[in-house]
């Protein structure tokens, strides 16, 4: 919509139209008690130029966008050449971008309300993007724009698992909004916008972090490449909730997602009131500690790795258990005694198979190492009988048996409901078994046996790198753990 201007002139209305000899719409209007001639903004310059009239005075009126122009008759024209160009149409200050249409009426209603509310509160030029899916958006703002991605994330820093932003990038994403876009979700969104817009408008990442610190934001998830999958996202959101509630003595906690990369890890927190925690799948740390944990005393850094491709509740409990023990150490407090994870090692012997050894070791360390409380050696006889190893360690032998014969039939295609990567014939239990692990979901099919400090697994579960094979290995270890934790008399029974 064009603005209008008021032109005051000693010329009579007839003389104006006669001398101009043009057809420009105009109306009479009273402005602040005075009569005046009202012209559209994009016509006023052309009008005055044709009349050869100079503007001698200009004052604002009580009506926004309306000016009083006092003019006088003149023989010369003093307008600059750029002044005769018609101005571009004004753009909408707060706009909605939904190129594929709104997801549903709930989203349309809430985003329209949000648009009106932002128009009242903020002077910025804002674009609201409807983005229900979690795909990263390639948005390139100009200097005076701010982009809000509603329903999806921006792969950079993530705050409280809900808000993601590129520091200083003028783009911010708001996650965890359902298809129904409830009123409570809208209220939370408004609160997040008020809290984090100053952060995303900061000139530098450091300035943004300082703003968050002053606003009392304790927990930040840093996922530079985005979450690997929904399982990792859920794990980190749950971990952030636990850390925010249970960790005291620090003002800032940064939780890093590092799925399989060890480059660029922070080695030390920047200030005395920070704590850095890195969780990943394959972090190659020093062998001085257990294979899935590392910490820097007084460095306020804790590293955990060896998790699955799709973490579950077991991995959450595992991380919490480690953090309860190692956060005090990282903060410079005396450790509450060493644990098996700290002092015992897992040693592979001629590892054969595509299954990732790091993840196998992590499962062993998580599940069974605390129960056996000694070093563990890992053998893969690869389909051959193997005598009892002559050592004082706990031994795990995959695809082998002490002296049992191989089955004539192929291995079952599924164990405990999980698909088996390799179905080559396995082994039968020996006569010396202290305990036989069976698949109760498949006619108690024998899977493994325990003889003293030795766990023989009858099937080739390490031949392929299949997700289900790790679940089968986990199940075997969990069943072995139940037996090993029994009192000796109960074991004999």
N, C-alpha and C positions, 0 to 999 in steps of 0.2 A: 504494500500500500504506500502511495506517495505521500510525502509531507506537503503542507501548504505554506505559503508565505503571504504576508500582508504588505502591500505597496501603498505608501502615502505619497500623494503628488498634488501639486497646485493645478495641474492640468485638469480640465473638465473631462468627464467620461466620454463626451462626443469627440473631443480633440484626440483623446488617446486612441480611440478606434479609427479615426480618420487618418491620423499620422502613421499609425502602425500598419493599417491596411492588412491585417492578418486575422486569421480565425483561431484564436487561442481561448479555450474555455476559461472563464473567470466568474466569480460570484462575489456579491457584497456580503460582508460579514463584520460583526462587531467584535473587536478584540480589546479586552481590558477597558471597555467603555468608549472606545473610539471607533468610528467607521473606517473601514479599510477595504482595499481591493485584494481578494484572495486568489492566488495563482498556484497551480501545481508546481512542485519543486523542479521537475525536469523541463518546465516551460519558462520559468521566471527569468533565467539568464538570457534566453533567446528573445523574450519579450522586451527586456530592458535594453538589449543591444539594438534591436530594431528601432526603438524609440530614441536612441542616442542619449540615454539618460544615465547619469552616474549615480551610484549609491553613496549617499553622503553620511548616513547613520544607520546603525543596525542594533536592535535591542531584542532580548528574549522576552517572550510573553509567558503568561501563566499556563499556557497550553503547550505541553511537550511537543517539540518538533515544529512549532510555529514561531516565526520571527517577524518583527516589525522592520521594514526597510523604508527609511526616509530617503526620497529621491528628489532631484531638482532638474530642471531643464538644462541641457548642456549641448555645446557644439561638438564635443569630442567624446570618444569612447575610450575608457581606460581599462576594460576587462582584458585579462591575460588570455592567450589562445587556449590554454587548458580549461579555462573557465567555461568555455562554450560547449565542452564535451558533456554529454548527458551522463549522469552517474549510473553505475551498475546497480541492478536491482539488489536490495539488501537481502542477505541470506538469513535463514532461520537460525537463531542463536542456539537453541537446543533442538536437535533433530533425532529421529529414530531411523536406524538402518535395519530393515528386515527384507532383504531382496527376495526371499522365498515365501514371504508372507508370515504372519504370526503363527506360532505353533498351535495355539487355540485361543478362545476368548479370554481365558484367565490371563494369559501372557499379554494380550493386546490391552486389556483393561489396566493391568498393573503398570505396564511400561508407559502408557499414556498418562497415568497419574504421576509416575516418576518424572516424566518430561515436564509436566506443569510445576512440580515441586522444585526441580532443579532450576527452572527459569526464575523462581522467586529467590532462591538462596545463593546462587553462584553467578558471577559476572562472566564466566568463561564461555567460549563457544564449545559446546559439548555434543558429541555424537554417541547415541546409545545403540549398541549392536545387540540384536537378539541372536544368541548363539547357544542353543540348547546342548549341542554335542560338545565334547571336550577337545575339539581340534584347535590347535594353535592358530591364531589369526595373524595374517600378514597385514598389519595396519601401519601406515606411515603418516603420522600427524604433521600438519604444518605448525608453525611456531605458536599460534594462538588457539590451538585446538586441544581438547582433552577427550579421549575415547574411553567409554565404559563398555566392556564386554560382559553382558549379563547371562549367566548360566554356564559359562565355560571359563577356562583358565588361560593365562598368559605364561608361557614357560620361562620362568625366572624365579625370583624369590616368592615363597608361598607363606602367608601368615595365617596361623591357626587352621591351616588346611582349607580355608575358604577363599581368601583373597590372594590373588597372584598379581605381580606387577613387574615391570621393567624399570628399575630405579632411574629416574630422570627421563623416562621414555614417553611420558604423557599417555600411557596406555595401562589400564588396570582391569583385571578380570575378577568376577564375583561368581564363585562356584556354589555347588550344593543347593540348587533351587529345583524343586520338583516340577513335574508337568502341571500340577494344580496351582502352583505359584500362590501359596496361601498367604493370608494377611500377616501371620507371624514371620514368614520368610521375607515378606516385603519390609516389615519393621526392622528385621535384622539387616537387610540390605541397606536401608537408609542409615542405620547406625554405622555400618562398615564404610559407607561412602563418606559420611562426615568425618570418620576417624582417619581414613587412609588417603583421601584426596590430597591433603597437604604433603603426604609422603611421596606420592607419585609425581607431584609437581615440583619436587625438590630438584635443584640443579645438579646434584651429584648423589651417588649411592650413599656416601658417607653422611651427607646432610639428611637424606631420608632415614637412615638408621638412627641418627641423633634425634630426629623428630619422634620416631617410634619409641625410643627410650624415654623421652620426656612424657610421652602419652601413656607410658606404663605397659607397652606391649612386651611381654616377657618371652613369648615363644615364636620362633620363626623357622619354617621349613624351607630349605634351600634345595631346589631341584632344577639345576641349570638346563638340563635336557628334557625336562618334563618327567612325570612318573613313568616307569617302565610299563606298568599296566595297572588295572584297577586294584589288584591285590596289594601292590606296593603302595598305592595311594591310601588304601584303607589302613594298612599297617602304620604309615607315618602319621596319619590323622589320630589314630588311637594312641600311638607313642607320644605325640605332642600333648594330648589330653593328660596322659599319665605324668609326663614331665612337669607340666604346668601346675598340676595339683600336688605332686609329691616332692619336688626338688626345691630346697630352700638354700639361702646363702649366696645366690647369684641373681643378678637383675636381668640378664639376657641369656637365652639358650638358643643356639642355632643347631638345627637338626638337618644334616646333609644326606640326601639320597645319592649314593654312588653305586649303581647297579653292578658294574664290573670294571670300573676304571679306578686306578690309584693315583693318576696324575693330578696335580694341583690341589692335593688335600691340605687343609690348614694344619700346620704343625704346632701351633700355639695360639691361644686366644689373645686378642689384641689388648684387652684390659683385664683388670683383676676381678671384675664382676661378671665375666662371660664364662660360658661353658659350651664347648663344641662337641657334638656327637655325630659320628659318621657311621652309617649303616649301609651295608652292601652285600654283594654276593661273592666277589673275588677281590679282596684287598690284600695285596702281598705285603705283609708286615714282617717284622723281625721274628725269628724263631725263638727269641728269648722268652716269649710268653706263649700261651696256648694259641693254636692255629686260628682261632676265631675271635680273638680279643687282643686289643693293645691299648695302652694308655700312657700318658705322659704325666708323671707326678708333678704337681704344681704347674703343669702346662694346660690344665683344664681341657684336655682332649681325650675322648674315648672313642675307640674304633671297634665295630662289631661287623663280622662278615661271615659268609658261608650259608646264607639263607637260600630258600628255594626261588625258582622263577616266579611262582605265585605264592607269596607268604600266606599263612593261615593263622589261626588262634594259637597254635603251638609255637610259631615263630614269635608272636607277640609276647607270649609268656616267657619264652627263652630270652628275648631282649630285655624284658623287665627284670628278670632274675639277674642277668649280667650287670645291668645298670645299677641295680640296688647295691651290688658289691663294689663296682668299679668307680662310680661317681665320687664317693668319698675319697678314694685313692687319688683320682685325678685332681681333686680339690686340695690335696696335700695332707689329708688325714691318714692316720696309721691304718693299714689294712687289718681287717678282722680275721686274720689267719689265711694261709694259702689254701687254695682249693685244688682238686685234681686237674681242673682246666688250666691251672697256672704252672704246674710242675711236671705233668706227665706228657709223653709224646706218643704220636701215632706214626708208625713206620711201615710204609708199603714195601712188599717184597715181590719184585717182578710183576708189577701191576700190568694187567692185560685187559683191555676193554675200552670202549668209547665213553663210558660213564666218567664224568669229571671227578677226579680224585679229590679236589678241594671240597666238593659238596659231600662226598662220601665221608671224608674225615670230619666235616662239620657235624654230620648226623651222629657219627660215633661219639664225638666229643660231647654233644648235647645230651644224648640219651643214655649211653651205657658206661662211659668212662667214669663218672662219679660213683657208680655202683661197684665197679671192679677195683677202682682206686690203685691202678698200676699202669705201666706202659702197655700199649696195645700194638700188636704186629698184625699186618694185613697181608694175606696170601691169596693168590689166584692160581691154583694148580691147573686150571683150564681143562676140566673134564677128566682129571686123573685122581686116583686114590692118593691120600697123603697121610703119612704116619703122624702121630702126635708130636708137635714140635718140642724139642728139648730145650725149653727155657722157662723162666719164671714169670713170663708176661701173660697177658690174656691175648689169645690168638683168634682171628676171624679168618676162615678159609671159605672162599666163594667158589662154587661149582666143584665140590669135592666131597669125599667121605673117607672115613678111616679105613674100612675094609668092606663096606657095603657094595653091592653090585648095582650097576646102572639099570634103570627101568627099561623095559622093552618098548613101552609106549612113549610118545612125545610128551613133553611137559604141558600141563594144562595151559590154555591160552589166557586164563585169568586167575589171579590170586587175590582173595579178599575183594573181588570186584574190579581190580586194576588190571589193565592189559599187560601181558608179558612181552618184552621186546624180543627175546630169543626163546624158542620153544624146543631146542635140542633136548634129547633125553637127559634126565637128571639122575640122582642117586636115591637109594633106599636107606633107611636108618641102619646103623650097626647094632650089634648085640650089647655094646658097652654104653649106650646112650643113658645119660642121667635124666635127660628131659628131651622130648621130641615136640617140636613146634609144628602144628598142623593148621590147615586152612579149614576152619569150621564152616565156612560158607560153601565148601566143595568136598563133601564126604570125608572130612578130616584128612585130606590129602597131605602127606608129610612134606614139609618145606625145609626144615633144618633140625639139627640136634645139638645138644650141649653135652660135652664130655669133659668133666673137670673144668679147666680154664680155657676150653676150646669150643668155639662156635663154628660148626660145619654147616654151610648153606648148600643145599643139594642142587641148586639150579643156577644157570648162567644169567644172572640179573644185571651184569655189568657190561655185556657185549655191546648194547646200544645205549645211546644217551637219551632215553625216553623218560618223560616226566613220571609216568606210572611206575617205572622201575625203581625210582627213588622212593616212592610211596611204599612199594613192596619191601624195600630194604628197611625203611623206617618201621614198618609193621613187625618185621622179624626182630629188630632190635628192641622194640617195645615189649614184645612177648618174652624175649630172653631176659629183659630187665625184671619183669614180674617174677620170674623164677629165681633169678640171682638175688633178689631182695628178700626172699623167704628165709626164715631161720633154717639152719642145717637139718633139723629134725623134720621140718615141713618139706624140705627138698627131697629127703629120702622117701617120704610117703608118696 
